[in-house]
Amino acid sequence: MRFVTSSFVAGARFAQAVGEAIGDRTPELRIGSAYVDVSCRDQSTADRISALAVEHGLTAEPTAVAQLEIGLDTADPAEIGPFWAAVLTGSTDSFTGSDVIDPTGRVANLWFQGTTPHEPLRQRFHLDLWLAPEVVPARIEAAIAAGGKVVYDEEAPMFIVLADPQGNKVCLCTSEGR
């Protein structure tokens, strides 16, 4: 979540309060001149951080939240995972068996979606864009206005698949329903 701050110093104070309040839960924080971005893995920690933000007079800005992941369809992740880890992060150690995760956070995560072997090859890459749930409807509307279409929404709100005019796909993903 992004929280709007009045200054870098206010953001640093909030970050310190988060660290003191949640202990070893280790969220990721990024402080800018007028914001603090916070991401964490569990809902109770997120709720506590949101409460701290209110106590510090900060405003949540869900439209500023986005995280891009790249999915690669493959029948054999073990065959190609080390290559992608080496290319993206410089080390095959970044391949987890199902994902390539850059420990520095500089490169988007690459995950491997299982598929059956097939010829000819189908689409291999697709994008997963993680957004705040309340932002998704506006993104869909904008994508449709730009010539795209919804091609799959049976698992909404977890994710909705859109395609561009040439059929290239992107999944708009949220934490809802997971």
C-alpha positions as CSV (number, residue, x, y, z in Angstrom):
1,M,0.0,0.0,0.0
2,R,1.2,3.5,-0.7
3,F,0.7,6.1,2.1
4,V,1.0,9.8,1.3
5,T,3.2,11.8,3.7
6,S,3.8,15.5,4.1
7,S,7.6,15.0,3.9
8,F,10.4,12.5,3.8
9,V,10.9,13.0,7.6
10,A,7.3,12.2,8.2
11,G,7.7,9.1,6.1
12,A,10.8,8.1,8.1
13,R,8.9,8.5,11.4
14,F,6.1,6.3,10.1
15,A,8.6,3.7,8.9
16,Q,10.2,3.6,12.4
17,A,6.8,3.2,14.0
18,V,6.0,0.3,11.7
19,G,9.3,-1.4,12.6
20,E,8.7,-1.0,16.3
21,A,5.1,-2.2,16.1
22,I,5.4,-5.3,14.0
23,G,8.8,-6.7,15.1
24,D,10.1,-9.6,13.0
25,R,7.3,-9.8,10.4
26,T,9.6,-7.9,8.0
27,P,7.5,-6.0,5.6
28,E,9.2,-4.2,2.6
29,L,9.2,-0.4,2.9
30,R,10.2,2.2,0.4
31,I,10.3,5.8,1.4
32,G,10.1,8.7,-1.1
33,S,9.9,12.4,-0.7
34,A,6.1,12.3,-0.1
35,Y,5.2,8.7,0.3
36,V,5.9,5.4,2.0
37,D,5.2,2.1,0.1
38,V,4.6,-0.9,2.3
39,S,4.1,-4.5,1.3
40,C,3.7,-7.5,3.5
41,R,2.5,-11.1,3.3
42,D,-0.2,-11.4,5.9
43,Q,-3.5,-9.5,6.5
44,S,-3.1,-8.9,10.2
45,T,0.2,-7.1,9.6
46,A,-1.3,-5.1,6.9
47,D,-4.2,-4.1,9.2
48,R,-1.8,-3.1,11.9
49,I,0.2,-1.0,9.5
50,S,-2.9,0.7,8.2
51,A,-3.9,1.6,11.7
52,L,-0.5,3.1,12.3
53,A,-0.9,5.1,9.2
54,V,-4.1,6.6,10.5
55,E,-2.4,7.3,13.8
56,H,0.3,9.2,11.9
57,G,-2.3,11.2,9.9
58,L,-1.3,9.5,6.6
59,T,-3.7,8.8,3.7
60,A,-3.7,5.6,1.8
61,E,-3.4,5.9,-2.0
62,P,-4.5,2.6,-3.5
63,T,-4.4,3.9,-7.1
64,A,-0.6,4.1,-6.8
65,V,-0.2,0.4,-6.0
66,A,1.0,-1.9,-8.8
67,Q,3.4,-4.8,-9.0
68,L,4.3,-6.5,-12.2
69,E,5.1,-10.2,-12.4
70,I,5.9,-12.1,-15.6
71,G,4.5,-15.6,-16.3
72,L,6.1,-18.0,-18.7
73,D,4.2,-21.1,-19.8
74,T,6.4,-24.2,-19.9
75,A,6.1,-27.9,-19.5
76,D,9.5,-28.1,-17.8
77,P,10.4,-25.2,-15.5
78,A,13.6,-27.0,-14.3
79,E,14.9,-27.0,-17.9
80,I,14.7,-23.2,-18.4
81,G,14.5,-21.8,-14.8
82,P,18.3,-21.6,-14.2
83,F,18.8,-19.8,-17.5
84,W,16.2,-17.1,-16.7
85,A,17.6,-16.8,-13.2
86,A,21.1,-16.2,-14.6
87,V,19.9,-13.7,-17.2
88,L,17.6,-11.7,-14.8
89,T,19.6,-11.8,-11.6
90,G,23.1,-13.0,-12.5
91,S,22.8,-16.1,-10.4
92,T,21.1,-19.5,-10.8
93,D,20.5,-19.4,-7.1
94,S,17.5,-17.1,-7.8
95,F,15.6,-20.0,-9.3
96,T,13.3,-21.5,-6.6
97,G,12.0,-24.4,-8.7
98,S,8.9,-22.5,-9.7
99,D,9.9,-18.8,-9.8
100,V,12.9,-16.5,-10.4
101,I,13.0,-14.0,-7.6
102,D,15.5,-11.1,-7.7
103,P,16.6,-10.7,-4.0
104,T,17.3,-7.0,-4.7
105,G,13.8,-6.3,-6.0
106,R,15.1,-4.6,-9.1
107,V,13.7,-7.1,-11.6
108,A,10.1,-8.2,-11.9
109,N,9.5,-11.8,-10.6
110,L,9.3,-14.4,-13.3
111,W,7.1,-17.4,-12.5
112,F,6.5,-20.6,-14.5
113,Q,3.0,-21.7,-15.3
114,G,2.7,-25.4,-16.0
115,T,1.4,-26.5,-19.3
116,T,1.4,-29.6,-21.4
117,P,4.0,-30.0,-24.1
118,H,2.5,-28.9,-27.4
119,E,3.4,-28.0,-31.0
120,P,3.1,-25.4,-32.4
121,L,4.0,-23.3,-29.4
122,R,1.2,-21.2,-28.0
123,Q,1.6,-17.9,-26.3
124,R,4.4,-18.3,-23.8
125,F,4.7,-15.0,-21.9
126,H,1.9,-13.2,-20.3
127,L,1.9,-10.4,-17.7
128,D,0.4,-10.5,-14.2
129,L,-0.2,-7.0,-12.9
130,W,-1.1,-6.9,-9.2
131,L,-3.4,-4.0,-8.3
132,A,-5.5,-2.8,-5.4
133,P,-9.0,-4.3,-6.0
134,E,-10.7,-0.9,-6.1
135,V,-8.4,0.1,-9.0
136,V,-9.3,-2.8,-11.3
137,P,-12.6,-1.6,-12.8
138,A,-11.1,1.7,-14.0
139,R,-8.1,-0.2,-15.6
140,I,-10.5,-2.6,-17.4
141,E,-12.6,0.4,-18.6
142,A,-9.4,2.1,-19.9
143,A,-8.2,-1.1,-21.6
144,I,-11.5,-1.6,-23.4
145,A,-11.5,2.0,-24.5
146,A,-8.0,1.4,-25.9
147,G,-9.3,-1.5,-28.1
148,G,-8.8,-4.4,-25.6
149,K,-11.4,-6.9,-24.4
150,V,-12.0,-9.1,-21.4
151,V,-11.3,-12.7,-22.4
152,Y,-11.7,-14.4,-19.0
153,D,-13.3,-13.3,-15.8
154,E,-14.6,-16.5,-14.2
155,E,-12.2,-16.3,-11.3
156,A,-12.7,-12.6,-10.6
157,P,-11.9,-10.8,-8.3
158,M,-8.7,-13.0,-8.0
159,F,-7.8,-12.2,-11.6
160,I,-9.3,-11.1,-14.9
161,V,-7.6,-11.7,-18.2
162,L,-7.6,-8.9,-20.8
163,A,-6.3,-9.1,-24.4
164,D,-5.0,-6.3,-26.6
165,P,-6.2,-6.0,-30.2
166,Q,-3.6,-8.6,-31.4
167,G,-4.6,-11.1,-28.7
168,N,-1.6,-10.5,-26.3
169,K,-2.9,-11.1,-22.7
170,V,-2.4,-9.6,-19.3
171,C,-3.9,-10.7,-16.0
172,L,-5.1,-8.0,-13.6
173,C,-4.6,-9.7,-10.2
174,T,-5.8,-8.8,-6.8
175,S,-5.5,-10.2,-3.3
176,E,-9.3,-10.7,-3.1
177,G,-10.6,-14.2,-3.0
178,R,-7.3,-15.9,-2.5
